[in-house]
């Protein structure tokens, strides 16, 4: 009587495993297809991701704390548990289990958000052509940017109302042109409490996008002038933007469109390091010195304060490891310039400025 039961049990086990493996392979196959065909990646970003992100983010909204950190910790513990069982149990079975766990993590990462890496570029979606560098074009941008930066300067309260900034930024994201193909921000798109915030400060991470539950995280050590730009940057990621340069672009575009003086100044201040790097490489020493002296002393002092503030928190050896891993991660997801992609924001700004110059609208009244 026991033999048929055992045979039935083996067949049921085989069938259940086969179904699981078929589902896993199909999901992985779609990820690979997206890597090879950006049209498939764009289909995911515009048709599938809005629904997936809506579900996952709503599910995560029940917790004030980051579920991303919890998921990562649980996966690490599960893998360690499996590896520790190698000597006590069938080692081949345990290795297969570890591989399967890693593959399911990969599927969750890419289907939860990561396929956005393979969508059409900013230029394709906005129907723009990258503008080649011309001295006159850059000088014109530099003049207008510096003037706007100086005029937007405002001192910040030590304990500002960040919720007000967040609401203003979400409202402006609603006015982005439809061809940008971004999701619409939801009211529950707010930063979560972090368990490892000190570690993020030690590696210089101001914020990050959580792909497993579509959560956005903002470093709790941020200085007030950095908060609006960082929030807008991470919100761009949550709205389906994978490129760091494009996330910087939308953060700049959205913040500088605000009628809230603090949000607007944060937008101009947020790209100042990239402008300074570009100006240093394109201008001769005398031109660079003249340009820098044209920036308000209060703004230069604030930029220096930010630099020293994060330098004090930074851990060189932990940061070096993080840089190596993140550089490899970005290049492995078709961001060929790695972390240099952050600095390409000026190419996007100048190209759009020269060809399109569309405007965004702030829904709030001016705040004095």
Secondary structure, DSSP 4 states (H G I P E B T S, - for coil): -HHHHHHHHHHHHHHHHHHHHHHHHHHHHHHHHHHH-HHHHHHIIIIIHHHHHHHHHHHHTT-SB-HHHHHHHHHHHHHHHHHHTTTTS-HHHHHHHHHHHHHHHHHHHHHHTGGGGGS--HHHHHT--PPPP-HHHHHHHHHHHHHHHHHH-----TT--HHHHHHHHHHHHTTS-GGG-PPPP-TT--PPB-SSHHHHHHTT--EEEETTTTEEEE-TT--HHHHHHHHHHHHHHHTT---HHHHHHHHHHHHHT-SBHHHHHHHHHHTHHHHHHHHHHHS-HHHHHHHHHTS-HHHHHHHHHHHHHHHHH--HHHHHHHHHHHHHHHHHTT-TTGGGGGGGHHHHHHHHHHHT-------SPPB-
